Amino acid sequence: MTQAPLHPLDQAVQLEPAGEHRYRGHTSQAYWNMIGPFGGATAAVMLQAALDHPERLGDPSALTVNFAGPIAEGAFEVVARPARTNRSTQHWHLELLQNGEITTTGSAVFAVRRDTWNCGEAVMPAVPAADSLPRMAGFAPVKWLGSYDMRAVRGAKPDAAAGTENPDSLTQFWLRDAPARTPDYTSIAAWCDAFYPRIFLKRAGFVPAGTVSLTTYFHADAATLAALGDRHVLGSAQARVFRQGFFDQTAEIWSPDGELLATSHQIVYYKE
């Protein structure tokens, strides 16, 4: 029987053992940005190294990725080392290297999830259904956009006249992998970076900008993610402050049933 080809995301995060706590991978053209890999794919591959580790305990609860330098097309190594393992939580040290030089650092917290009292204060935005909206088109220099089926609700791209400012930096869109794929934690890690820098929308134009550090919090267990199947999720992102060359960017990922799957916060540099 012929084996079905791997999904592009599974190819992008595929790793081979390369020694104790070390894994070898390769950048993916399917998740290429203008001058390097899509940051979400980098976050996903660093998380995958911990997921693949034989000492892994539980599932991801938090992931922080710090983008220290550029990643070139080609091979790389990921170091995933458990720094401390407790009874129900595990703390990880992560690094991505090319040619022996660190390009990305990170940390992760894994946890054994238990049935407890639950309460959700956040409320999913009221938006049109995904199937009522057209799929967004990407643009040539950014290949990774073709790896997603995005349906814009608002803030799909800067639409004000150059030199003006939009009243807010809020973007909302429905999102799923393309081809469709049942999500897992690597999907979530990538989805949380699927929003262009908020300054593009606020300033209604493109300026040099890039993520410095991205932290993602996972609120759903593996069974909840598997139950989503190939349905879209709703993504929402907005900045809180732009100041002295840096701005923050918060994001939420919601299931179509109104369950908050993940939240993230990143700090982004910009130049005027």
Secondary structure, 3 states (H helix, E strand, C coil): CCCCCCCHHHHHCCCEECCCCEEEEECCHHHECCCCECHHHHHHHHHHHHHHCCCCCCEEEEEEEEECCCCCCCEEEEEEEEEEECCCEEEEEEEEEECCEEEEEEEEEEECCCCCCCCCCCCCCCCCCHHHCCCCCCCCCCHHHHHEEEEEEECCCCCCCCCCCCCCCCEEEEEEECCCCCCCHHHHHHHCCCCCCHHHHHCCCCCCEEEEEEEEEECCCHHHHHHCCCCCEEEEEECCCEECCEEEEEEEEECCCCCEEEEEEEEEEECC
